[in-house]
Amino acid sequence: MGIIWTIIIGFVAGIIAKFIMPGSNEPSGFIMTTILGIVGAFVASYLGQALGWYAPGEGAGLIGAVVGAIIVLFIWGLIASRRRA
């Protein structure tokens, strides 16, 4: 159930992150937003477990997943801007 919950939270986090950080270099579309949020949720879960904020096997909550999605979105923007230059 933990992975399914992370995917659901990641979906919502991706949508929230797109509203917080809109821009021209960010991915658009429903599927990319969903993938962005899911990756962000997994990044937040991994970092939270590595830093001791979450117990092993415990996933990030909505706020942690949004922060993770914003980090992934920021990195995506850096990579996309270098490709265009």
PyMOL Python script that loads the backbone (N, CA, C, O; Angstrom):
from pymol import cmd

cmd.read_pdbstr("""\
ATOM      1  N   MET A   1       0.818  -1.200   0.000  1.00  0.00           N
ATOM      2  CA  MET A   1       0.000   0.000   0.000  1.00  0.00           C
ATOM      3  C   MET A   1       0.857   1.257   0.000  1.00  0.00           C
ATOM      4  O   MET A   1       0.397   2.312  -0.436  1.00  0.00           O
ATOM      5  N   GLY A   2       2.093   1.166   0.480  1.00  0.00           N
ATOM      6  CA  GLY A   2       2.956   2.335   0.568  1.00  0.00           C
ATOM      7  C   GLY A   2       3.286   2.937  -0.780  1.00  0.00           C
ATOM      8  O   GLY A   2       3.289   4.159  -0.922  1.00  0.00           O
ATOM      9  N   ILE A   3       3.565   2.104  -1.780  1.00  0.00           N
ATOM     10  CA  ILE A   3       3.915   2.614  -3.102  1.00  0.00           C
ATOM     11  C   ILE A   3       2.689   3.233  -3.774  1.00  0.00           C
ATOM     12  O   ILE A   3       2.803   4.268  -4.430  1.00  0.00           O
ATOM     13  N   ILE A   4       1.541   2.621  -3.621  1.00  0.00           N
ATOM     14  CA  ILE A   4       0.316   3.171  -4.215  1.00  0.00           C
ATOM     15  C   ILE A   4      -0.004   4.523  -3.584  1.00  0.00           C
ATOM     16  O   ILE A   4      -0.391   5.461  -4.281  1.00  0.00           O
ATOM     17  N   TRP A   5       0.157   4.622  -2.273  1.00  0.00           N
ATOM     18  CA  TRP A   5      -0.092   5.891  -1.588  1.00  0.00           C
ATOM     19  C   TRP A   5       0.887   6.959  -2.059  1.00  0.00           C
ATOM     20  O   TRP A   5       0.494   8.111  -2.241  1.00  0.00           O
ATOM     21  N   THR A   6       2.158   6.598  -2.259  1.00  0.00           N
ATOM     22  CA  THR A   6       3.159   7.545  -2.751  1.00  0.00           C
ATOM     23  C   THR A   6       2.789   8.027  -4.149  1.00  0.00           C
ATOM     24  O   THR A   6       2.969   9.205  -4.457  1.00  0.00           O
ATOM     25  N   ILE A   7       2.280   7.144  -4.996  1.00  0.00           N
ATOM     26  CA  ILE A   7       1.878   7.533  -6.347  1.00  0.00           C
ATOM     27  C   ILE A   7       0.686   8.489  -6.304  1.00  0.00           C
ATOM     28  O   ILE A   7       0.653   9.467  -7.050  1.00  0.00           O
ATOM     29  N   ILE A   8      -0.285   8.216  -5.443  1.00  0.00           N
ATOM     30  CA  ILE A   8      -1.453   9.096  -5.331  1.00  0.00           C
ATOM     31  C   ILE A   8      -1.038  10.462  -4.808  1.00  0.00           C
ATOM     32  O   ILE A   8      -1.435  11.487  -5.362  1.00  0.00           O
ATOM     33  N   ILE A   9      -0.252  10.484  -3.754  1.00  0.00           N
ATOM     34  CA  ILE A   9       0.237  11.752  -3.200  1.00  0.00           C
ATOM     35  C   ILE A   9       1.108  12.467  -4.232  1.00  0.00           C
ATOM     36  O   ILE A   9       1.042  13.690  -4.357  1.00  0.00           O
ATOM     37  N   GLY A  10       1.921  11.715  -4.968  1.00  0.00           N
ATOM     38  CA  GLY A  10       2.778  12.306  -5.995  1.00  0.00           C
ATOM     39  C   GLY A  10       1.991  12.971  -7.101  1.00  0.00           C
ATOM     40  O   GLY A  10       2.391  14.022  -7.602  1.00  0.00           O
ATOM     41  N   PHE A  11       0.881  12.376  -7.487  1.00  0.00           N
ATOM     42  CA  PHE A  11       0.021  12.973  -8.502  1.00  0.00           C
ATOM     43  C   PHE A  11      -0.479  14.339  -8.053  1.00  0.00           C
ATOM     44  O   PHE A  11      -0.386  15.319  -8.792  1.00  0.00           O
ATOM     45  N   VAL A  12      -1.004  14.394  -6.850  1.00  0.00           N
ATOM     46  CA  VAL A  12      -1.511  15.659  -6.313  1.00  0.00           C
ATOM     47  C   VAL A  12      -0.365  16.659  -6.140  1.00  0.00           C
ATOM     48  O   VAL A  12      -0.530  17.848  -6.414  1.00  0.00           O
ATOM     49  N   ALA A  13       0.783  16.183  -5.691  1.00  0.00           N
ATOM     50  CA  ALA A  13       1.931  17.061  -5.492  1.00  0.00           C
ATOM     51  C   ALA A  13       2.422  17.640  -6.814  1.00  0.00           C
ATOM     52  O   ALA A  13       2.832  18.800  -6.853  1.00  0.00           O
ATOM     53  N   GLY A  14       2.393  16.875  -7.881  1.00  0.00           N
ATOM     54  CA  GLY A  14       2.796  17.374  -9.190  1.00  0.00           C
ATOM     55  C   GLY A  14       1.917  18.514  -9.661  1.00  0.00           C
ATOM     56  O   GLY A  14       2.406  19.497 -10.216  1.00  0.00           O
ATOM     57  N   ILE A  15       0.630  18.383  -9.442  1.00  0.00           N
ATOM     58  CA  ILE A  15      -0.301  19.441  -9.831  1.00  0.00           C
ATOM     59  C   ILE A  15      -0.050  20.704  -9.009  1.00  0.00           C
ATOM     60  O   ILE A  15      -0.039  21.808  -9.554  1.00  0.00           O
ATOM     61  N   ILE A  16       0.150  20.547  -7.710  1.00  0.00           N
ATOM     62  CA  ILE A  16       0.411  21.700  -6.850  1.00  0.00           C
ATOM     63  C   ILE A  16       1.739  22.355  -7.223  1.00  0.00           C
ATOM     64  O   ILE A  16       1.833  23.582  -7.255  1.00  0.00           O
ATOM     65  N   ALA A  17       2.762  21.555  -7.504  1.00  0.00           N
ATOM     66  CA  ALA A  17       4.077  22.100  -7.865  1.00  0.00           C
ATOM     67  C   ALA A  17       4.013  22.897  -9.160  1.00  0.00           C
ATOM     68  O   ALA A  17       4.695  23.913  -9.287  1.00  0.00           O
ATOM     69  N   LYS A  18       3.205  22.456 -10.127  1.00  0.00           N
ATOM     70  CA  LYS A  18       3.054  23.205 -11.378  1.00  0.00           C
ATOM     71  C   LYS A  18       2.414  24.561 -11.134  1.00  0.00           C
ATOM     72  O   LYS A  18       2.747  25.529 -11.818  1.00  0.00           O
ATOM     73  N   PHE A  19       1.496  24.652 -10.164  1.00  0.00           N
ATOM     74  CA  PHE A  19       0.885  25.936  -9.849  1.00  0.00           C
ATOM     75  C   PHE A  19       1.863  26.846  -9.109  1.00  0.00           C
ATOM     76  O   PHE A  19       1.820  28.064  -9.279  1.00  0.00           O
ATOM     77  N   ILE A  20       2.743  26.271  -8.292  1.00  0.00           N
ATOM     78  CA  ILE A  20       3.711  27.065  -7.536  1.00  0.00           C
ATOM     79  C   ILE A  20       4.826  27.570  -8.428  1.00  0.00           C
ATOM     80  O   ILE A  20       5.243  28.721  -8.301  1.00  0.00           O
ATOM     81  N   MET A  21       5.325  26.717  -9.344  1.00  0.00           N
ATOM     82  CA  MET A  21       6.456  27.074 -10.203  1.00  0.00           C
ATOM     83  C   MET A  21       6.090  26.978 -11.682  1.00  0.00           C
ATOM     84  O   MET A  21       6.580  26.080 -12.367  1.00  0.00           O
ATOM     85  N   PRO A  22       5.251  27.865 -12.193  1.00  0.00           N
ATOM     86  CA  PRO A  22       4.962  27.820 -13.627  1.00  0.00           C
ATOM     87  C   PRO A  22       6.146  28.400 -14.404  1.00  0.00           C
ATOM     88  O   PRO A  22       6.914  29.197 -13.864  1.00  0.00           O
ATOM     89  N   GLY A  23       6.290  28.006 -15.654  1.00  0.00           N
ATOM     90  CA  GLY A  23       7.366  28.540 -16.474  1.00  0.00           C
ATOM     91  C   GLY A  23       7.373  27.909 -17.846  1.00  0.00           C
ATOM     92  O   GLY A  23       6.657  26.941 -18.102  1.00  0.00           O
ATOM     93  N   SER A  24       8.188  28.463 -18.728  1.00  0.00           N
ATOM     94  CA  SER A  24       8.224  27.986 -20.109  1.00  0.00           C
ATOM     95  C   SER A  24       9.075  26.736 -20.274  1.00  0.00           C
ATOM     96  O   SER A  24       8.851  25.976 -21.216  1.00  0.00           O
ATOM     97  N   ASN A  25      10.043  26.492 -19.396  1.00  0.00           N
ATOM     98  CA  ASN A  25      10.926  25.332 -19.535  1.00  0.00           C
ATOM     99  C   ASN A  25      10.391  24.083 -18.853  1.00  0.00           C
ATOM    100  O   ASN A  25      10.974  23.006 -18.987  1.00  0.00           O
ATOM    101  N   GLU A  26       9.300  24.212 -18.132  1.00  0.00           N
ATOM    102  CA  GLU A  26       8.771  23.078 -17.393  1.00  0.00           C
ATOM    103  C   GLU A  26       7.937  22.196 -18.307  1.00  0.00           C
ATOM    104  O   GLU A  26       7.382  22.674 -19.296  1.00  0.00           O
ATOM    105  N   PRO A  27       7.847  20.916 -17.984  1.00  0.00           N
ATOM    106  CA  PRO A  27       7.044  20.012 -18.811  1.00  0.00           C
ATOM    107  C   PRO A  27       5.573  20.360 -18.716  1.00  0.00           C
ATOM    108  O   PRO A  27       5.098  20.831 -17.683  1.00  0.00           O
ATOM    109  N   SER A  28       4.864  20.126 -19.791  1.00  0.00           N
ATOM    110  CA  SER A  28       3.433  20.393 -19.758  1.00  0.00           C
ATOM    111  C   SER A  28       2.688  19.104 -20.084  1.00  0.00           C
ATOM    112  O   SER A  28       3.254  18.155 -20.625  1.00  0.00           O
ATOM    113  N   GLY A  29       1.454  19.097 -19.753  1.00  0.00           N
ATOM    114  CA  GLY A  29       0.645  17.926 -20.024  1.00  0.00           C
ATOM    115  C   GLY A  29       0.369  17.132 -18.768  1.00  0.00           C
ATOM    116  O   GLY A  29       1.111  17.186 -17.788  1.00  0.00           O
ATOM    117  N   PHE A  30      -0.711  16.402 -18.831  1.00  0.00           N
ATOM    118  CA  PHE A  30      -1.184  15.632 -17.686  1.00  0.00           C
ATOM    119  C   PHE A  30      -0.212  14.533 -17.289  1.00  0.00           C
ATOM    120  O   PHE A  30       0.075  14.356 -16.105  1.00  0.00           O
ATOM    121  N   ILE A  31       0.295  13.799 -18.262  1.00  0.00           N
ATOM    122  CA  ILE A  31       1.176  12.667 -17.962  1.00  0.00           C
ATOM    123  C   ILE A  31       2.505  13.139 -17.391  1.00  0.00           C
ATOM    124  O   ILE A  31       2.998  12.563 -16.421  1.00  0.00           O
ATOM    125  N   MET A  32       3.092  14.179 -17.976  1.00  0.00           N
ATOM    126  CA  MET A  32       4.372  14.679 -17.460  1.00  0.00           C
ATOM    127  C   MET A  32       4.214  15.272 -16.064  1.00  0.00           C
ATOM    128  O   MET A  32       5.097  15.111 -15.222  1.00  0.00           O
ATOM    129  N   THR A  33       3.115  15.946 -15.813  1.00  0.00           N
ATOM    130  CA  THR A  33       2.863  16.488 -14.476  1.00  0.00           C
ATOM    131  C   THR A  33       2.727  15.357 -13.463  1.00  0.00           C
ATOM    132  O   THR A  33       3.235  15.450 -12.346  1.00  0.00           O
ATOM    133  N   THR A  34       2.046  14.301 -13.855  1.00  0.00           N
ATOM    134  CA  THR A  34       1.885  13.145 -12.974  1.00  0.00           C
ATOM    135  C   THR A  34       3.227  12.495 -12.687  1.00  0.00           C
ATOM    136  O   THR A  34       3.535  12.190 -11.535  1.00  0.00           O
ATOM    137  N   ILE A  35       4.023  12.281 -13.715  1.00  0.00           N
ATOM    138  CA  ILE A  35       5.349  11.672 -13.536  1.00  0.00           C
ATOM    139  C   ILE A  35       6.232  12.552 -12.669  1.00  0.00           C
ATOM    140  O   ILE A  35       6.943  12.053 -11.797  1.00  0.00           O
ATOM    141  N   LEU A  36       6.191  13.854 -12.901  1.00  0.00           N
ATOM    142  CA  LEU A  36       6.957  14.795 -12.090  1.00  0.00           C
ATOM    143  C   LEU A  36       6.595  14.676 -10.619  1.00  0.00           C
ATOM    144  O   LEU A  36       7.482  14.625  -9.767  1.00  0.00           O
ATOM    145  N   GLY A  37       5.317  14.632 -10.311  1.00  0.00           N
ATOM    146  CA  GLY A  37       4.868  14.525  -8.927  1.00  0.00           C
ATOM    147  C   GLY A  37       5.246  13.202  -8.295  1.00  0.00           C
ATOM    148  O   GLY A  37       5.639  13.162  -7.130  1.00  0.00           O
ATOM    149  N   ILE A  38       5.135  12.119  -9.047  1.00  0.00           N
ATOM    150  CA  ILE A  38       5.489  10.809  -8.511  1.00  0.00           C
ATOM    151  C   ILE A  38       6.976  10.740  -8.221  1.00  0.00           C
ATOM    152  O   ILE A  38       7.382  10.245  -7.169  1.00  0.00           O
ATOM    153  N   VAL A  39       7.798  11.235  -9.150  1.00  0.00           N
ATOM    154  CA  VAL A  39       9.253  11.255  -8.920  1.00  0.00           C
ATOM    155  C   VAL A  39       9.567  12.142  -7.719  1.00  0.00           C
ATOM    156  O   VAL A  39      10.414  11.793  -6.897  1.00  0.00           O
ATOM    157  N   GLY A  40       8.896  13.279  -7.613  1.00  0.00           N
ATOM    158  CA  GLY A  40       9.102  14.164  -6.467  1.00  0.00           C
ATOM    159  C   GLY A  40       8.733  13.509  -5.154  1.00  0.00           C
ATOM    160  O   GLY A  40       9.422  13.698  -4.152  1.00  0.00           O
ATOM    161  N   ALA A  41       7.658  12.744  -5.145  1.00  0.00           N
ATOM    162  CA  ALA A  41       7.253  12.048  -3.923  1.00  0.00           C
ATOM    163  C   ALA A  41       8.276  10.989  -3.530  1.00  0.00           C
ATOM    164  O   ALA A  41       8.583  10.831  -2.349  1.00  0.00           O
ATOM    165  N   PHE A  42       8.806  10.258  -4.516  1.00  0.00           N
ATOM    166  CA  PHE A  42       9.825   9.262  -4.210  1.00  0.00           C
ATOM    167  C   PHE A  42      11.129   9.924  -3.749  1.00  0.00           C
ATOM    168  O   PHE A  42      11.800   9.410  -2.855  1.00  0.00           O
ATOM    169  N   VAL A  43      11.491  11.071  -4.360  1.00  0.00           N
ATOM    170  CA  VAL A  43      12.687  11.809  -3.924  1.00  0.00           C
ATOM    171  C   VAL A  43      12.505  12.275  -2.485  1.00  0.00           C
ATOM    172  O   VAL A  43      13.414  12.130  -1.667  1.00  0.00           O
ATOM    173  N   ALA A  44      11.345  12.832  -2.170  1.00  0.00           N
ATOM    174  CA  ALA A  44      11.083  13.307  -0.805  1.00  0.00           C
ATOM    175  C   ALA A  44      11.094  12.150   0.190  1.00  0.00           C
ATOM    176  O   ALA A  44      11.606  12.295   1.301  1.00  0.00           O
ATOM    177  N   SER A  45      10.538  11.011  -0.195  1.00  0.00           N
ATOM    178  CA  SER A  45      10.549   9.850   0.700  1.00  0.00           C
ATOM    179  C   SER A  45      11.962   9.364   0.955  1.00  0.00           C
ATOM    180  O   SER A  45      12.330   9.068   2.092  1.00  0.00           O
ATOM    181  N   TYR A  46      12.755   9.283  -0.110  1.00  0.00           N
ATOM    182  CA  TYR A  46      14.133   8.811   0.028  1.00  0.00           C
ATOM    183  C   TYR A  46      14.965   9.778   0.879  1.00  0.00           C
ATOM    184  O   TYR A  46      15.682   9.348   1.784  1.00  0.00           O
ATOM    185  N   LEU A  47      14.871  11.070   0.593  1.00  0.00           N
ATOM    186  CA  LEU A  47      15.637  12.051   1.370  1.00  0.00           C
ATOM    187  C   LEU A  47      15.166  12.093   2.823  1.00  0.00           C
ATOM    188  O   LEU A  47      15.982  12.201   3.739  1.00  0.00           O
ATOM    189  N   GLY A  48      13.866  12.010   3.031  1.00  0.00           N
ATOM    190  CA  GLY A  48      13.338  12.021   4.391  1.00  0.00           C
ATOM    191  C   GLY A  48      13.797  10.816   5.196  1.00  0.00           C
ATOM    192  O   GLY A  48      14.088  10.942   6.386  1.00  0.00           O
ATOM    193  N   GLN A  49      13.867   9.651   4.565  1.00  0.00           N
ATOM    194  CA  GLN A  49      14.360   8.460   5.254  1.00  0.00           C
ATOM    195  C   GLN A  49      15.851   8.551   5.490  1.00  0.00           C
ATOM    196  O   GLN A  49      16.335   8.108   6.532  1.00  0.00           O
ATOM    197  N   ALA A  50      16.596   9.117   4.542  1.00  0.00           N
ATOM    198  CA  ALA A  50      18.046   9.260   4.699  1.00  0.00           C
ATOM    199  C   ALA A  50      18.391  10.251   5.814  1.00  0.00           C
ATOM    200  O   ALA A  50      19.383  10.071   6.519  1.00  0.00           O
ATOM    201  N   LEU A  51      17.585  11.282   5.971  1.00  0.00           N
ATOM    202  CA  LEU A  51      17.828  12.289   7.008  1.00  0.00           C
ATOM    203  C   LEU A  51      17.215  11.923   8.349  1.00  0.00           C
ATOM    204  O   LEU A  51      17.436  12.617   9.342  1.00  0.00           O
ATOM    205  N   GLY A  52      16.448  10.842   8.390  1.00  0.00           N
ATOM    206  CA  GLY A  52      15.858  10.403   9.640  1.00  0.00           C
ATOM    207  C   GLY A  52      14.528  11.040   9.964  1.00  0.00           C
ATOM    208  O   GLY A  52      14.034  10.889  11.081  1.00  0.00           O
ATOM    209  N   TRP A  53      13.928  11.753   9.013  1.00  0.00           N
ATOM    210  CA  TRP A  53      12.635  12.372   9.245  1.00  0.00           C
ATOM    211  C   TRP A  53      11.507  11.360   9.189  1.00  0.00           C
ATOM    212  O   TRP A  53      10.498  11.499   9.881  1.00  0.00           O
ATOM    213  N   TYR A  54      11.686  10.328   8.351  1.00  0.00           N
ATOM    214  CA  TYR A  54      10.674   9.287   8.198  1.00  0.00           C
ATOM    215  C   TYR A  54      11.281   7.948   8.591  1.00  0.00           C
ATOM    216  O   TYR A  54      12.479   7.721   8.423  1.00  0.00           O
ATOM    217  N   ALA A  55      10.444   7.073   9.111  1.00  0.00           N
ATOM    218  CA  ALA A  55      10.885   5.725   9.458  1.00  0.00           C
ATOM    219  C   ALA A  55      11.082   4.918   8.173  1.00  0.00           C
ATOM    220  O   ALA A  55      10.491   5.247   7.144  1.00  0.00           O
ATOM    221  N   PRO A  56      11.904   3.867   8.218  1.00  0.00           N
ATOM    222  CA  PRO A  56      12.063   3.025   7.025  1.00  0.00           C
ATOM    223  C   PRO A  56      10.710   2.474   6.573  1.00  0.00           C
ATOM    224  O   PRO A  56       9.944   1.942   7.376  1.00  0.00           O
ATOM    225  N   GLY A  57      10.432   2.609   5.291  1.00  0.00           N
ATOM    226  CA  GLY A  57       9.166   2.154   4.745  1.00  0.00           C
ATOM    227  C   GLY A  57       8.063   3.188   4.791  1.00  0.00           C
ATOM    228  O   GLY A  57       6.994   2.979   4.217  1.00  0.00           O
ATOM    229  N   GLU A  58       8.302   4.297   5.460  1.00  0.00           N
ATOM    230  CA  GLU A  58       7.302   5.361   5.561  1.00  0.00           C
ATOM    231  C   GLU A  58       7.529   6.359   4.435  1.00  0.00           C
ATOM    232  O   GLU A  58       8.665   6.767   4.193  1.00  0.00           O
ATOM    233  N   GLY A  59       6.475   6.754   3.752  1.00  0.00           N
ATOM    234  CA  GLY A  59       6.580   7.690   2.644  1.00  0.00           C
ATOM    235  C   GLY A  59       6.386   9.121   3.090  1.00  0.00           C
ATOM    236  O   GLY A  59       5.943   9.396   4.205  1.00  0.00           O
ATOM    237  N   ALA A  60       6.728  10.023   2.193  1.00  0.00           N
ATOM    238  CA  ALA A  60       6.564  11.443   2.473  1.00  0.00           C
ATOM    239  C   ALA A  60       5.092  11.817   2.425  1.00  0.00           C
ATOM    240  O   ALA A  60       4.304  11.195   1.712  1.00  0.00           O
ATOM    241  N   GLY A  61       4.740  12.813   3.170  1.00  0.00           N
ATOM    242  CA  GLY A  61       3.383  13.334   3.139  1.00  0.00           C
ATOM    243  C   GLY A  61       3.219  14.295   1.977  1.00  0.00           C
ATOM    244  O   GLY A  61       4.104  14.416   1.129  1.00  0.00           O
ATOM    245  N   LEU A  62       2.103  14.964   1.942  1.00  0.00           N
ATOM    246  CA  LEU A  62       1.799  15.854   0.828  1.00  0.00           C
ATOM    247  C   LEU A  62       2.780  17.018   0.746  1.00  0.00           C
ATOM    248  O   LEU A  62       3.240  17.357  -0.345  1.00  0.00           O
ATOM    249  N   ILE A  63       3.101  17.625   1.858  1.00  0.00           N
ATOM    250  CA  ILE A  63       4.014  18.765   1.842  1.00  0.00           C
ATOM    251  C   ILE A  63       5.413  18.336   1.404  1.00  0.00           C
ATOM    252  O   ILE A  63       6.047  19.021   0.600  1.00  0.00           O
ATOM    253  N   GLY A  64       5.893  17.221   1.919  1.00  0.00           N
ATOM    254  CA  GLY A  64       7.193  16.706   1.509  1.00  0.00           C
ATOM    255  C   GLY A  64       7.218  16.346   0.032  1.00  0.00           C
ATOM    256  O   GLY A  64       8.214  16.587  -0.650  1.00  0.00           O
ATOM    257  N   ALA A  65       6.136  15.773  -0.463  1.00  0.00           N
ATOM    258  CA  ALA A  65       6.060  15.415  -1.875  1.00  0.00           C
ATOM    259  C   ALA A  65       6.028  16.649  -2.761  1.00  0.00           C
ATOM    260  O   ALA A  65       6.617  16.648  -3.842  1.00  0.00           O
ATOM    261  N   VAL A  66       5.349  17.701  -2.320  1.00  0.00           N
ATOM    262  CA  VAL A  66       5.334  18.949  -3.092  1.00  0.00           C
ATOM    263  C   VAL A  66       6.736  19.543  -3.148  1.00  0.00           C
ATOM    264  O   VAL A  66       7.178  19.994  -4.204  1.00  0.00           O
ATOM    265  N   VAL A  67       7.430  19.546  -2.024  1.00  0.00           N
ATOM    266  CA  VAL A  67       8.807  20.045  -2.011  1.00  0.00           C
ATOM    267  C   VAL A  67       9.688  19.204  -2.930  1.00  0.00           C
ATOM    268  O   VAL A  67      10.499  19.750  -3.679  1.00  0.00           O
ATOM    269  N   GLY A  68       9.539  17.892  -2.882  1.00  0.00           N
ATOM    270  CA  GLY A  68      10.295  17.019  -3.777  1.00  0.00           C
ATOM    271  C   GLY A  68       9.971  17.285  -5.234  1.00  0.00           C
ATOM    272  O   GLY A  68      10.871  17.291  -6.075  1.00  0.00           O
ATOM    273  N   ALA A  69       8.700  17.505  -5.549  1.00  0.00           N
ATOM    274  CA  ALA A  69       8.305  17.799  -6.927  1.00  0.00           C
ATOM    275  C   ALA A  69       8.853  19.140  -7.385  1.00  0.00           C
ATOM    276  O   ALA A  69       9.219  19.287  -8.552  1.00  0.00           O
ATOM    277  N   ILE A  70       8.917  20.118  -6.498  1.00  0.00           N
ATOM    278  CA  ILE A  70       9.496  21.417  -6.855  1.00  0.00           C
ATOM    279  C   ILE A  70      10.983  21.263  -7.134  1.00  0.00           C
ATOM    280  O   ILE A  70      11.504  21.885  -8.060  1.00  0.00           O
ATOM    281  N   ILE A  71      11.670  20.450  -6.355  1.00  0.00           N
ATOM    282  CA  ILE A  71      13.094  20.196  -6.599  1.00  0.00           C
ATOM    283  C   ILE A  71      13.293  19.543  -7.963  1.00  0.00           C
ATOM    284  O   ILE A  71      14.171  19.950  -8.724  1.00  0.00           O
ATOM    285  N   VAL A  72      12.488  18.538  -8.274  1.00  0.00           N
ATOM    286  CA  VAL A  72      12.580  17.867  -9.573  1.00  0.00           C
ATOM    287  C   VAL A  72      12.240  18.840 -10.698  1.00  0.00           C
ATOM    288  O   VAL A  72      12.890  18.824 -11.744  1.00  0.00           O
ATOM    289  N   LEU A  73      11.235  19.684 -10.498  1.00  0.00           N
ATOM    290  CA  LEU A  73      10.853  20.672 -11.500  1.00  0.00           C
ATOM    291  C   LEU A  73      11.969  21.681 -11.731  1.00  0.00           C
ATOM    292  O   LEU A  73      12.214  22.074 -12.872  1.00  0.00           O
ATOM    293  N   PHE A  74      12.643  22.104 -10.684  1.00  0.00           N
ATOM    294  CA  PHE A  74      13.760  23.040 -10.803  1.00  0.00           C
ATOM    295  C   PHE A  74      14.908  22.413 -11.598  1.00  0.00           C
ATOM    296  O   PHE A  74      15.486  23.053 -12.476  1.00  0.00           O
ATOM    297  N   ILE A  75      15.233  21.159 -11.283  1.00  0.00           N
ATOM    298  CA  ILE A  75      16.297  20.466 -12.014  1.00  0.00           C
ATOM    299  C   ILE A  75      15.903  20.285 -13.476  1.00  0.00           C
ATOM    300  O   ILE A  75      16.737  20.450 -14.367  1.00  0.00           O
ATOM    301  N   TRP A  76      14.642  19.947 -13.729  1.00  0.00           N
ATOM    302  CA  TRP A  76      14.155  19.804 -15.102  1.00  0.00           C
ATOM    303  C   TRP A  76      14.329  21.126 -15.862  1.00  0.00           C
ATOM    304  O   TRP A  76      14.751  21.122 -17.018  1.00  0.00           O
ATOM    305  N   GLY A  77      14.008  22.247 -15.222  1.00  0.00           N
ATOM    306  CA  GLY A  77      14.152  23.562 -15.848  1.00  0.00           C
ATOM    307  C   GLY A  77      15.599  23.881 -16.188  1.00  0.00           C
ATOM    308  O   GLY A  77      15.878  24.470 -17.233  1.00  0.00           O
ATOM    309  N   LEU A  78      16.532  23.489 -15.301  1.00  0.00           N
ATOM    310  CA  LEU A  78      17.951  23.715 -15.594  1.00  0.00           C
ATOM    311  C   LEU A  78      18.414  22.896 -16.790  1.00  0.00           C
ATOM    312  O   LEU A  78      19.144  23.396 -17.646  1.00  0.00           O
ATOM    313  N   ILE A  79      18.000  21.663 -16.847  1.00  0.00           N
ATOM    314  CA  ILE A  79      18.401  20.784 -17.952  1.00  0.00           C
ATOM    315  C   ILE A  79      17.765  21.265 -19.260  1.00  0.00           C
ATOM    316  O   ILE A  79      18.429  21.289 -20.296  1.00  0.00           O
ATOM    317  N   ALA A  80      16.503  21.642 -19.221  1.00  0.00           N
ATOM    318  CA  ALA A  80      15.812  22.086 -20.433  1.00  0.00           C
ATOM    319  C   ALA A  80      16.399  23.385 -20.967  1.00  0.00           C
ATOM    320  O   ALA A  80      16.474  23.571 -22.182  1.00  0.00           O
ATOM    321  N   SER A  81      16.817  24.289 -20.078  1.00  0.00           N
ATOM    322  CA  SER A  81      17.390  25.555 -20.552  1.00  0.00           C
ATOM    323  C   SER A  81      18.766  25.339 -21.172  1.00  0.00           C
ATOM    324  O   SER A  81      19.139  26.073 -22.086  1.00  0.00           O
ATOM    325  N   ARG A  82      19.527  24.364 -20.708  1.00  0.00           N
ATOM    326  CA  ARG A  82      20.828  24.076 -21.310  1.00  0.00           C
ATOM    327  C   ARG A  82      20.691  23.430 -22.674  1.00  0.00           C
ATOM    328  O   ARG A  82      21.532  23.645 -23.548  1.00  0.00           O
ATOM    329  N   ARG A  83      19.651  22.646 -22.869  1.00  0.00           N
ATOM    330  CA  ARG A  83      19.427  22.001 -24.159  1.00  0.00           C
ATOM    331  C   ARG A  83      19.071  23.009 -25.232  1.00  0.00           C
ATOM    332  O   ARG A  83      19.447  22.834 -26.391  1.00  0.00           O
ATOM    333  N   ARG A  84      18.360  24.053 -24.873  1.00  0.00           N
ATOM    334  CA  ARG A  84      17.925  25.067 -25.835  1.00  0.00           C
ATOM    335  C   ARG A  84      19.041  26.027 -26.206  1.00  0.00           C
ATOM    336  O   ARG A  84      18.989  26.665 -27.257  1.00  0.00           O
ATOM    337  N   ALA A  85      20.038  26.133 -25.362  1.00  0.00           N
ATOM    338  CA  ALA A  85      21.121  27.105 -25.625  1.00  0.00           C
ATOM    339  C   ALA A  85      22.111  26.592 -26.640  1.00  0.00           C
ATOM    340  O   ALA A  85      23.074  27.285 -26.968  1.00  0.00           O
TER     341      ALA A  85
END
""", "prot")
cmd.dss("prot")
cmd.show_as("cartoon", "prot")
cmd.util.cbc("prot")
cmd.orient("prot")
